[in-house]
Amino acid sequence: MTGLESPRHPSYAPKYNAGSTQSSAHDWLSNGPLRVQGRNFVDQWGRVCLLRGVNVSGCSKTPVNHDPETFFTAHKNATFVGRPFPLEEAPEHFARLRRWGLTFIRFIVTWEALEHAGPGKYDHEYLDYLHAILSLLPRFSITAFVSIHQDVWSRFSGGSGAPAWTLERVGFKLDALEATGAAYLGGVKVPGEENERGRWPTGYQKLAASTMATVFWAGEALAPKLKIEREKKDGSGVEEVNVQVFLQDAFLDCYEVLVKKVSNLEGVLGFEIMNEPHRGYIQLPSLHEFDYNTDLHLHDAPSAIQSFALASGHPTSIPHYVRSFPFPTRVSHHVIRNEDGIVVWREDGPTKGRCLWETHGVWGWDIEKKVAVPLKESYFTRDSRTGEKIDWYKDCWYPFIKRWEERVHRSAGKDKILFVEPIPNEFCPQSWSAEHRPANMVFAPHWYDLNALFKKAHGNFTVNVQGLSRGMFVLKALYWGHRAARSNFALQLRNLVEAGYRSLGETPVIIGECGVPMDMNDGEAFRTGDFTWQEKMMDALISGLEQNLVGFTLWTYNPLNDDVNGDYWNGENFSWFSKARAAPALKSLSQAEPALDEGARLLRAVVRPYPAKVAGIPLSFQYEVNTGAFVFEYANPSTGFTKRPQSAASVASPPLDSHGHIHARETEIFFPSSLARGRRLIVQGVKSYKYDSARQTLFVLHDEMSPGVVHRIAVALDPPLDPCFRADHFTEWRFVYLAAAISILAYYLAGALLSP
C-alpha cells in the first residue's frame, strides 16, 4: 500500500476534536501494521512513527537450568523456557513497558535455545513458549522484531548464541577450550563474575570463536578440506558437505522453524538476521597480530598463530595486556600458557586431532626450534580455491542475507520487515548496493560509548572514540561537561545514521542496541543509591538519539538483574530494571499504576516525551530532562521531486518530496503521566490539542495543509520539573580550567628555562 492509497484519518472530519479516536501515541497496532516508506516507519495513514523501546532480554542468553558444575556435559538438556521471564509474569513486564512508552521490542532468541539437543532436534516446548508470550503483545499495544542473538559465537566459546554441537562437529573438545586459551569462559560458566571487567569481547580473537566464524562464513573458500556428515534432506541416508554448507543450512533451517512458529502473530513486526556478526579470521592480513585499533587487547592476547600452537598442545609464551594511559592497554609481561600440553582438537573429529588450520597448510610446528611457523602468512585474505581477494561483506554477508531473506519471506510473507546490521563499530559499507539488500529492509546498527564501556566509568569528561579510531585530532575528540557529552554522543550517532543513508539511500535506521552500565564508577551507586552519573549518561545518550530523529531499542530490560550479579552474563550490568527491587504484588496493570515503576532506576532519563506518530516529516526534537520541556518541528510533505545525490543525505535535511501523502492532521506525542501529574501542560504553536493522562498522549491538530509548511510545537510544564541533576558552572568546566592552568604554567616554565 502506498501513501496515495491510504485511507483518511478521522481527523480530516470538519468537526473533529483532538484525541477523539481510541488511539494512544505508543500503540503501534491499532493504526494498522507499521510499514517502511523511505527512511521512515509509517502507519496506515502515512504518519511518520518514531519508535523507541528495549531489548527483551539480556537474560535470554543463558538457560533456566544453567549449572556451572555441568557446563560442558548438560548442554543437550538445556531449557530456555521462561526466558526472558515466566509466561505468567509476562503481563506485568509488558504493562510496565507500556507505562514507560517503550512499546517497540527487540525480542532476543538464541540458536542454542531452539536447537540445543542436536542438528534438526528443535525444542518444541520452547517454541510453544515463544508463541504464547509473543501472542500477548497486542494486549499491551506492543510490537516486536525477533532477533537471533550471538556474541563470540556461543556460550561455549565465551559468549552466547550457537549450540555446543556446532563446536563439537568442527572438532573442538569443549572441556579443553579454557586450558588451551581457545576461549575465555569465566564470565559464562559463572555468569555474575568476571575476572577482568570488559574482558569478554577478547573472545572474538581467540581460536574457538574466530575459527567458527571463519568456517561459517567462508568454509568453502578457506577450509575446503573440512567436511561434515549430515542426514540428507530426503532422509535417504548420510552425505558429506563442506563445513560452511553444514553450518549455514543448519542455521537457516532452524530460523525457518522459528519464523513459521511466530510470524503469523499480530505483534511480530519482523525479524533480525543475527546480532553483531563477526569476520573471524577473514581478511586478517597477518598471523602475528590483530588490529589494535579495532580488536580489544586485554589480559591474555595471543596472536592467531600463537592460538594455533596453544590449541595443538604446544606451551607458548604470549603477551598479557593491562589497562594503561594514554593508550587503553599495554603489554605488562609475557606468560607461558598450556604448560600441560593439552590439545583442543578431538581425535574423533573431522580433523582427526589436528589443528584445522594446520591441515590446510596455514602453519606448521618447527620441531627443532619448538616454535610455530607461518607457512601462508596472508592465508585468510584470499580464496584458497581461486586466489582472489576475499571481502567479508561482498563474498560472505550479502549472499547469506539473500538466502535468509528468501527463507523468511517464503514462510512469513513479504510484508515482514527485515532488520540487518553491520559488524559492530563499523559504518555501513558503501558496497551495500540495491542488489545486496533484502526487501523491506531496516538498517539496525548498534552504538555504545566505547570509552565508558572500557573504563566502566562516566564523568564530566567524555571521549569520541569513534573519531579517534578514524584519525581525529586528539584534542578535538575530548569533551567536557554534560552538554558536551550530549553533543559528543549526538555527533557519533549522526555519523552512524548518515553513513546508513548515504550507502543504502532512504532506508529506515533503528539503533538496535545502546545503553549504560549500571555498575560504572566502581559500583558506587549500589552503595549510595545515587545513580546521578548513570542518569546523566543515559540522558546524553537518548538526547543524542532524539537529535538524530532515530528510533532505538535500549539494552536491556532484564528482570533477573541484581546489584551483585548484574545481568548474569559475563559480568555485564546494563538493566535499569530489577525485579528484586520491584513491588512484590501489583494492584493493577493499567498505565496509571505507579507501582509499576518500582524496581527501576534512571526513569527520569529513560521515560520522557517523544513524538510518536507525526502527521508530517520530523525536522528536529529537543527535550530538556531537567524541566520536562521540549520543542518539536515537523513539515508537511512537499510536491514535486528534487533529485539529490545520495552521498549528501543527512539527518538535518530529510527529503520532504519523496514521502507521499500523509492522510492525517493529528500528531500523537507520548507524554508520561508520571511527569504531568499535578502539573499543567503549556502548549504553544498549535490551536487545537488535548492531553489525555490515561492514554499518556498529547494529541495535536494542525490546520495548515500547504506543502512544505513547517509546524513548531513547544511544550512546557507549570510548574517545571525539579532538576534531576545539577551542573554548576565550575563542575561542568573544571577540567577546562585545569587544562588551561596547566598550559599557562607550562608556557611560563618553558619561557623561564629557555631564557638566558
C-alpha positions, 0 to 999 in steps of 0.5 A, a space after each residue: 500500500 502506498 501513501 496515495 492509497 491510504 485511507 483518511 484519518 478521522 481527523 480530516 472530519 470538519 468537526 473533529 476534536 483532538 484525541 477523539 479516536 481510541 488511539 494512544 501515541 505508543 500503540 503501534 497496532 491499532 493504526 494498522 501494521 507499521 510499514 517502511 516508506 523511505 527512511 521512515 516507519 509509517 502507519 496506515 495513514 502515512 504518519 511518520 512513527 518514531 519508535 523507541 523501546 528495549 531489548 527483551 532480554 539480556 537474560 535470554 542468553 543463558 538457560 533456566 537450568 544453567 549449572 556451572 558444575 555441568 557446563 560442558 556435559 548438560 548442554 543437550 538438556 538445556 531449557 530456555 523456557 521462561 526466558 526472558 521471564 515466566 509466561 505468567 509474569 509476562 503481563 506485568 513486564 509488558 504493562 510496565 513497558 507500556 507505562 514507560 512508552 517503550 512499546 517497540 521490542 527487540 525480542 532476543 532468541 538464541 540458536 542454542 535455545 531452539 536447537 540445543 539437543 542436536 542438528 534438526 532436534 528443535 525444542 518444541 516446548 520452547 517454541 510453544 513458549 515463544 508463541 504464547 508470550 509473543 501472542 500477548 503483545 497486542 494486549 499491551 499495544 506492543 510490537 516486536 522484531 525477533 532477533 537471533 542473538 550471538 556474541 563470540 559465537 556461543 556460550 561455549 566459546 565465551 559468549 552466547 548464541 550457537 549450540 555446543 554441537 556446532 563446536 563439537 562437529 568442527 572438532 573442538 573438545 569443549 572441556 579443553 577450550 579454557 586450558 588451551 586459551 581457545 576461549 575465555 569462559 569465566 564470565 559464562 560458566 559463572 555468569 555474575 563474575 568476571 575476572 577482568 571487567 570488559 574482558 569478554 569481547 577478547 573472545 572474538 580473537 581467540 581460536 574457538 570463536 574466530 575459527 567458527 566464524 571463519 568456517 561459517 562464513 567462508 568454509 568453502 573458500 578457506 577450509 575446503 578440506 573440512 567436511 561434515 556428515 549430515 542426514 540428507 534432506 530426503 532422509 535417504 541416508 548420510 552425505 558429506 558437505 563442506 563445513 560452511 554448507 553444514 553450518 549455514 543450512 543448519 542455521 537457516 533451517 532452524 530460523 525457518 522453524 522459528 519464523 513459521 512458529 511466530 510470524 503469523 502473530 499480530 505483534 511480530 513486526 519482523 525479524 533480525 538476521 543475527 546480532 553483531 556478526 563477526 569476520 573471524 579470521 577473514 581478511 586478517 592480513 597477518 598471523 602475528 597480530 590483530 588490529 589494535 585499533 579495532 580488536 580489544 587487547 586485554 589480559 591474555 592476547 595471543 596472536 592467531 598463530 600463537 592460538 594455533 600452537 596453544 590449541 595443538 598442545 604446544 606451551 607458548 609464551 604470549 603477551 598479557 595486556 593491562 589497562 594503561 594511559 594514554 593508550 587503553 592497554 599495554 603489554 605488562 609481561 609475557 606468560 607461558 600458557 598450556 604448560 600441560 600440553 593439552 590439545 583442543 582438537 578431538 581425535 574423533 573429529 573431522 580433523 582427526 586431532 589436528 589443528 584445522 588450520 594446520 591441515 590446510 597448510 596455514 602453519 606448521 610446528 618447527 620441531 627443532 626450534 619448538 616454535 610455530 611457523 607461518 607457512 601462508 602468512 596472508 592465508 585468510 585474505 584470499 580464496 584458497 580455491 581461486 586466489 582472489 581477494 576475499 571481502 567479508 561483506 561482498 563474498 560472505 554477508 550479502 549472499 547469506 542475507 539473500 538466502 535468509 531473506 528468501 527463507 523468511 519471506 517464503 514462510 512469513 510473507 513479504 510484508 515482514 520487515 527485515 532488520 540487518 546490521 553491520 559488524 559492530 563499530 563499523 559504518 555501513 559499507 558503501 558496497 551495500 548496493 540495491 542488489 545486496 539488500 533484502 526487501 523491506 529492509 531496516 538498517 539496525 546498527 548498534 552504538 555504545 560509548 566505547 570509552 565508558 564501556 572500557 573504563 566502566 566509568 562516566 564523568 564530566 569528561 567524555 571521549 569520541 572514540 569513534 573519531 579517534 579510531 578514524 584519525 581525529 585530532 586528539 584534542 578535538 575528540 575530548 569533551 567536557 561537561 554534560 552538554 558536551 557529552 550530549 553533543 559528543 554522543 549526538 555527533 557519533 550517532 549522526 555519523 552512524 545514521 548518515 553513513 546508513 543513508 548515504 550507502 543504502 539511500 532512504 532506508 529506515 535506521 533503528 539503533 538496535 542496541 545502546 545503553 549504560 552500565 549500571 555498575 560504572 564508577 566502581 559500583 558506587 551507586 549500589 552503595 549510595 543509591 545515587 545513580 546521578 552519573 548513570 542518569 546523566 549518561 543515559 540522558 546524553 545518550 537518548 538526547 543524542 538519539 532524539 537529535 538524530 530523529 532515530 528510533 532505538 531499542 535500549 539494552 536491556 530490560 532484564 528482570 533477573 538483574 541484581 546489584 551483585 550479579 548484574 545481568 548474569 552474563 559475563 559480568 555485564 550490568 546494563 538493566 535499569 530494571 530489577 525485579 528484586 527491587 520491584 513491588 512484590 504484588 501489583 494492584 493493577 496493570 493499567 498505565 496509571 499504576 505507579 507501582 509499576 515503576 518500582 524496581 527501576 532506576 534512571 526513569 527520569 532519563 529513560 521515560 520522557 516525551 517523544 513524538 510518536 506518530 507525526 502527521 508530517 516529516 520530523 525536522 528536529 526534537 529537543 527535550 530538556 530532562 531537567 524541566 520536562 520541556 521540549 520543542 518539536 518541528 515537523 513539515 508537511 510533505 512537499 510536491 514535486 521531486 528534487 533529485 539529490 545525490 545520495 552521498 549528501 543525505 543527512 539527518 538535518 535535511 530529510 527529503 520532504 518530496 519523496 514521502 507521499 501523502 500523509 492522510 492525517 492532521 493529528 500528531 500523537 506525542 507520548 507524554 508520561 503521566 508520571 511527569 504531568 501529574 499535578 502539573 499543567 501542560 503549556 502548549 504553544 504553536 498549535 490551536 487545537 490539542 488535548 492531553 489525555 493522562 490515561 492514554 499518556 498522549 498529547 494529541 495535536 491538530 494542525 490546520 495548515 495543509 500547504 506543502 512544505 509548511 513547517 509546524 513548531 510545537 513547544 511544550 512546557 510544564 507549570 510548574 517545571 520539573 525539579 532538576 534531576 541533576 545539577 551542573 554548576 558552572 565550575 563542575 561542568 568546566 573544571 577540567 577546562 580550567 585545569 587544562 588551561 592552568 596547566 598550559 599557562 604554567 607550562 608556557 611560563 616554565 618553558 619561557 623561564 628555562 629557555 631564557 638566558 
